[in-house]
């Protein structure tokens, strides 16, 4: 019988995100520089008597069959087409929900990778990414990890050199959640194609920390920031409040999570404390 093991599911931030157009299938074409950070969920895989799988999450609201980790288990079981050893999946949730940090996609990727190992199915990375794309646009990236330039829906991935080490301060306005579907639906179509990510990608390829920070401080790093949805005003107020304190918050994904890259630990701790004073939840982590 297989032994128990754990798989980390790291959160993702978008260092830059550009929506280029809306596709006929309803999805959007995008370009994005994606980066994993140390804030992570954990999936525990434990053998069970008999066959099949059982899913449990430490957040009771996420124990439903439509949880992406549970859907990943169902999809792999269907793909295997045979009876599989019993396994219990326990998801220990740390990444905030509906925050633009790809927490659900990260859990899905961890479930695919972990069950592929537990059940000894032998799928390679490309096969798992193809399966993952059925469940979420960010899942292929979460399976690959690291620093990457994404295109298409997010599934066309080009590895970039690892980002220089930065402390990361994640900031969430208290009680604010934003629907990804609503954000994409209501973005300002006049802003599609902006911002241009070439300077950011060039800075990452050169390992130029100063140019990376300079680009992030340019004022517009994410097309989705133009969306007019409930909560957008509060998000912008929070961003302005942090900027008034000398910080450079940047929107990740569809939000509402903001992030800041810091080179110095004391500076990062101070920024996290300032975010708390601005009625936000703050998470101090680092780039992977």
Secondary structure, 3 states (H helix, E strand, C coil): CCCCEEEEEEEEEEEEEEEEEECCCCCEEEEEEEEEEEEEEEEEEEEEEEECEEEEECCHHHCCCCCHHHHHHHHHHHHHCCCCEEEEEEEECCCCCCCCCCHHHHHHHHHHHHHHHHCCCCCCHHHHHHHHHCCCCCHHHHHHCCEEEEECCCCEEEECCCCCCCEEEEEEECCCCCCHHHHHHCCCHHHCCCCCCHHHHHHHHHCCHHHHHHHHCCCCCEHHHHCCCCCHHHHHHHHHHHHHCCCCCEECCCCCCEEEEECCHHHHHHHHHHHHHCCEEEEEEEEC
